[in-house]
Amino acid sequence: MREFNYYTSNDITLLSAKFDEFKYKKHAHEEYSIGVTLKGIQQWKLEGEQCQSKPGGIMLFNPDQIHDGCAGDEKGLEYVMTYIPTDLFKEISGKKDILRFSAPVVYDKKLAANIVSLAHSIETGQTELLTTELIMSVIDRTANADEKMRMPKSFTAVRRAIEMMHASYEHPLKLDEICNEIQMSKFHFIRQFKAIKGVSPYQFFLNGKIAHAKKLLDAKDELYDVMLKCGFYDLSHMNRLFKSVYGVTAFSYSQLVG
């Protein structure tokens, strides 16, 4: 069993997924990711912490949080996940700063029902007004569980490195340029980056390329153009990496959103 369906509405992407043996590799999303487990058990490591969501469990991922994911048993897993841009989240919540959820999993029947209703509205193409109201209900309720992000001493340097990575997906990651910019040695930077993000700079950069490819495909860019803009050397390479994160190849995803 393996089914991944993507839908978009009001700048939000919805994933409706069912699978058993599939495993997501470590990756991160630029957006807030808010979803609910419908059937089965979902397991993942979130920046090194083991997490689990049972039916009714609400999964809360902050932007750029590294995680993987798999079904918790042989019975399989079914869930929905919404990906909400940070600017939209801040606009609706009324918060000026990027917020950080205080817990990766919560059990809140009202919020779970709101998420399922939002997913149904997006999937079935309901009116913009209804979808917008449901988006607001989800964000308003989750925003109450937030906390400001705590910054380690080296967080500012790592954040600057991430900004440089986001601006250079077409080209190979240049470690010297990053380290010169943030005034940090290569080895110290790699250690600090991995301590904060849970993966190496290279893996984070690669994950970012995949997320950027998805964003371009959402914007209806041609598949071959996306490959070039994201610096992949061929389509099979991009398809393989895309599938490890989103469950479907870049080609298949382009057909879903095209």
Secondary structure as a PSIPRED ss2 file (coil, helix, strand):
# PSIPRED VFORMAT (PSIPRED V4.0)

   1 M C   1.000  0.000  0.000
   2 R E   0.000  0.000  1.000
   3 E E   0.000  0.000  1.000
   4 F E   0.000  0.000  1.000
   5 N E   0.000  0.000  1.000
   6 Y E   0.000  0.000  1.000
   7 Y E   0.000  0.000  1.000
   8 T E   0.000  0.000  1.000
   9 S E   0.000  0.000  1.000
  10 N C   1.000  0.000  0.000
  11 D C   1.000  0.000  0.000
  12 I E   0.000  0.000  1.000
  13 T E   0.000  0.000  1.000
  14 L E   0.000  0.000  1.000
  15 L E   0.000  0.000  1.000
  16 S E   0.000  0.000  1.000
  17 A E   0.000  0.000  1.000
  18 K E   0.000  0.000  1.000
  19 F E   0.000  0.000  1.000
  20 D C   1.000  0.000  0.000
  21 E C   1.000  0.000  0.000
  22 F C   1.000  0.000  0.000
  23 K E   0.000  0.000  1.000
  24 Y E   0.000  0.000  1.000
  25 K E   0.000  0.000  1.000
  26 K E   0.000  0.000  1.000
  27 H E   0.000  0.000  1.000
  28 A C   1.000  0.000  0.000
  29 H C   1.000  0.000  0.000
  30 E C   1.000  0.000  0.000
  31 E C   1.000  0.000  0.000
  32 Y E   0.000  0.000  1.000
  33 S E   0.000  0.000  1.000
  34 I E   0.000  0.000  1.000
  35 G E   0.000  0.000  1.000
  36 V E   0.000  0.000  1.000
  37 T E   0.000  0.000  1.000
  38 L E   0.000  0.000  1.000
  39 K E   0.000  0.000  1.000
  40 G C   1.000  0.000  0.000
  41 I C   1.000  0.000  0.000
  42 Q E   0.000  0.000  1.000
  43 Q E   0.000  0.000  1.000
  44 W E   0.000  0.000  1.000
  45 K E   0.000  0.000  1.000
  46 L E   0.000  0.000  1.000
  47 E C   1.000  0.000  0.000
  48 G C   1.000  0.000  0.000
  49 E E   0.000  0.000  1.000
  50 Q E   0.000  0.000  1.000
  51 C E   0.000  0.000  1.000
  52 Q E   0.000  0.000  1.000
  53 S E   0.000  0.000  1.000
  54 K C   1.000  0.000  0.000
  55 P C   1.000  0.000  0.000
  56 G C   1.000  0.000  0.000
  57 G E   0.000  0.000  1.000
  58 I E   0.000  0.000  1.000
  59 M E   0.000  0.000  1.000
  60 L E   0.000  0.000  1.000
  61 F E   0.000  0.000  1.000
  62 N C   1.000  0.000  0.000
  63 P C   1.000  0.000  0.000
  64 D C   1.000  0.000  0.000
  65 Q C   1.000  0.000  0.000
  66 I C   1.000  0.000  0.000
  67 H E   0.000  0.000  1.000
  68 D E   0.000  0.000  1.000
  69 G E   0.000  0.000  1.000
  70 C E   0.000  0.000  1.000
  71 A E   0.000  0.000  1.000
  72 G C   1.000  0.000  0.000
  73 D C   1.000  0.000  0.000
  74 E C   1.000  0.000  0.000
  75 K C   1.000  0.000  0.000
  76 G C   1.000  0.000  0.000
  77 L E   0.000  0.000  1.000
  78 E E   0.000  0.000  1.000
  79 Y E   0.000  0.000  1.000
  80 V E   0.000  0.000  1.000
  81 M E   0.000  0.000  1.000
  82 T E   0.000  0.000  1.000
  83 Y E   0.000  0.000  1.000
  84 I E   0.000  0.000  1.000
  85 P C   1.000  0.000  0.000
  86 T H   0.000  1.000  0.000
  87 D H   0.000  1.000  0.000
  88 L H   0.000  1.000  0.000
  89 F H   0.000  1.000  0.000
  90 K H   0.000  1.000  0.000
  91 E H   0.000  1.000  0.000
  92 I H   0.000  1.000  0.000
  93 S H   0.000  1.000  0.000
  94 G C   1.000  0.000  0.000
  95 K C   1.000  0.000  0.000
  96 K C   1.000  0.000  0.000
  97 D C   1.000  0.000  0.000
  98 I C   1.000  0.000  0.000
  99 L E   0.000  0.000  1.000
 100 R E   0.000  0.000  1.000
 101 F E   0.000  0.000  1.000
 102 S C   1.000  0.000  0.000
 103 A C   1.000  0.000  0.000
 104 P C   1.000  0.000  0.000
 105 V E   0.000  0.000  1.000
 106 V E   0.000  0.000  1.000
 107 Y E   0.000  0.000  1.000
 108 D C   1.000  0.000  0.000
 109 K H   0.000  1.000  0.000
 110 K H   0.000  1.000  0.000
 111 L H   0.000  1.000  0.000
 112 A H   0.000  1.000  0.000
 113 A H   0.000  1.000  0.000
 114 N H   0.000  1.000  0.000
 115 I H   0.000  1.000  0.000
 116 V H   0.000  1.000  0.000
 117 S H   0.000  1.000  0.000
 118 L H   0.000  1.000  0.000
 119 A H   0.000  1.000  0.000
 120 H H   0.000  1.000  0.000
 121 S H   0.000  1.000  0.000
 122 I H   0.000  1.000  0.000
 123 E H   0.000  1.000  0.000
 124 T C   1.000  0.000  0.000
 125 G C   1.000  0.000  0.000
 126 Q C   1.000  0.000  0.000
 127 T C   1.000  0.000  0.000
 128 E H   0.000  1.000  0.000
 129 L H   0.000  1.000  0.000
 130 L H   0.000  1.000  0.000
 131 T H   0.000  1.000  0.000
 132 T H   0.000  1.000  0.000
 133 E H   0.000  1.000  0.000
 134 L H   0.000  1.000  0.000
 135 I H   0.000  1.000  0.000
 136 M H   0.000  1.000  0.000
 137 S H   0.000  1.000  0.000
 138 V H   0.000  1.000  0.000
 139 I H   0.000  1.000  0.000
 140 D H   0.000  1.000  0.000
 141 R H   0.000  1.000  0.000
 142 T H   0.000  1.000  0.000
 143 A H   0.000  1.000  0.000
 144 N C   1.000  0.000  0.000
 145 A C   1.000  0.000  0.000
 146 D E   0.000  0.000  1.000
 147 E E   0.000  0.000  1.000
 148 K E   0.000  0.000  1.000
 149 M C   1.000  0.000  0.000
 150 R C   1.000  0.000  0.000
 151 M C   1.000  0.000  0.000
 152 P C   1.000  0.000  0.000
 153 K C   1.000  0.000  0.000
 154 S C   1.000  0.000  0.000
 155 F H   0.000  1.000  0.000
 156 T H   0.000  1.000  0.000
 157 A H   0.000  1.000  0.000
 158 V H   0.000  1.000  0.000
 159 R H   0.000  1.000  0.000
 160 R H   0.000  1.000  0.000
 161 A H   0.000  1.000  0.000
 162 I H   0.000  1.000  0.000
 163 E H   0.000  1.000  0.000
 164 M H   0.000  1.000  0.000
 165 M H   0.000  1.000  0.000
 166 H H   0.000  1.000  0.000
 167 A C   1.000  0.000  0.000
 168 S C   1.000  0.000  0.000
 169 Y C   1.000  0.000  0.000
 170 E C   1.000  0.000  0.000
 171 H C   1.000  0.000  0.000
 172 P C   1.000  0.000  0.000
 173 L C   1.000  0.000  0.000
 174 K C   1.000  0.000  0.000
 175 L H   0.000  1.000  0.000
 176 D H   0.000  1.000  0.000
 177 E H   0.000  1.000  0.000
 178 I H   0.000  1.000  0.000
 179 C H   0.000  1.000  0.000
 180 N H   0.000  1.000  0.000
 181 E H   0.000  1.000  0.000
 182 I H   0.000  1.000  0.000
 183 Q C   1.000  0.000  0.000
 184 M C   1.000  0.000  0.000
 185 S C   1.000  0.000  0.000
 186 K H   0.000  1.000  0.000
 187 F H   0.000  1.000  0.000
 188 H H   0.000  1.000  0.000
 189 F H   0.000  1.000  0.000
 190 I H   0.000  1.000  0.000
 191 R H   0.000  1.000  0.000
 192 Q H   0.000  1.000  0.000
 193 F H   0.000  1.000  0.000
 194 K H   0.000  1.000  0.000
 195 A H   0.000  1.000  0.000
 196 I H   0.000  1.000  0.000
 197 K H   0.000  1.000  0.000
 198 G C   1.000  0.000  0.000
 199 V C   1.000  0.000  0.000
 200 S C   1.000  0.000  0.000
 201 P H   0.000  1.000  0.000
 202 Y H   0.000  1.000  0.000
 203 Q H   0.000  1.000  0.000
 204 F H   0.000  1.000  0.000
 205 F H   0.000  1.000  0.000
 206 L H   0.000  1.000  0.000
 207 N H   0.000  1.000  0.000
 208 G H   0.000  1.000  0.000
 209 K H   0.000  1.000  0.000
 210 I H   0.000  1.000  0.000
 211 A H   0.000  1.000  0.000
 212 H H   0.000  1.000  0.000
 213 A H   0.000  1.000  0.000
 214 K H   0.000  1.000  0.000
 215 K H   0.000  1.000  0.000
 216 L H   0.000  1.000  0.000
 217 L H   0.000  1.000  0.000
 218 D H   0.000  1.000  0.000
 219 A C   1.000  0.000  0.000
 220 K C   1.000  0.000  0.000
 221 D C   1.000  0.000  0.000
 222 E C   1.000  0.000  0.000
 223 L H   0.000  1.000  0.000
 224 Y H   0.000  1.000  0.000
 225 D H   0.000  1.000  0.000
 226 V H   0.000  1.000  0.000
 227 M H   0.000  1.000  0.000
 228 L H   0.000  1.000  0.000
 229 K H   0.000  1.000  0.000
 230 C C   1.000  0.000  0.000
 231 G C   1.000  0.000  0.000
 232 F C   1.000  0.000  0.000
 233 Y C   1.000  0.000  0.000
 234 D C   1.000  0.000  0.000
 235 L H   0.000  1.000  0.000
 236 S H   0.000  1.000  0.000
 237 H H   0.000  1.000  0.000
 238 M H   0.000  1.000  0.000
 239 N H   0.000  1.000  0.000
 240 R H   0.000  1.000  0.000
 241 L H   0.000  1.000  0.000
 242 F H   0.000  1.000  0.000
 243 K H   0.000  1.000  0.000
 244 S H   0.000  1.000  0.000
 245 V H   0.000  1.000  0.000
 246 Y H   0.000  1.000  0.000
 247 G C   1.000  0.000  0.000
 248 V C   1.000  0.000  0.000
 249 T C   1.000  0.000  0.000
 250 A H   0.000  1.000  0.000
 251 F H   0.000  1.000  0.000
 252 S H   0.000  1.000  0.000
 253 Y H   0.000  1.000  0.000
 254 S H   0.000  1.000  0.000
 255 Q H   0.000  1.000  0.000
 256 L H   0.000  1.000  0.000
 257 V H   0.000  1.000  0.000
 258 G C   1.000  0.000  0.000
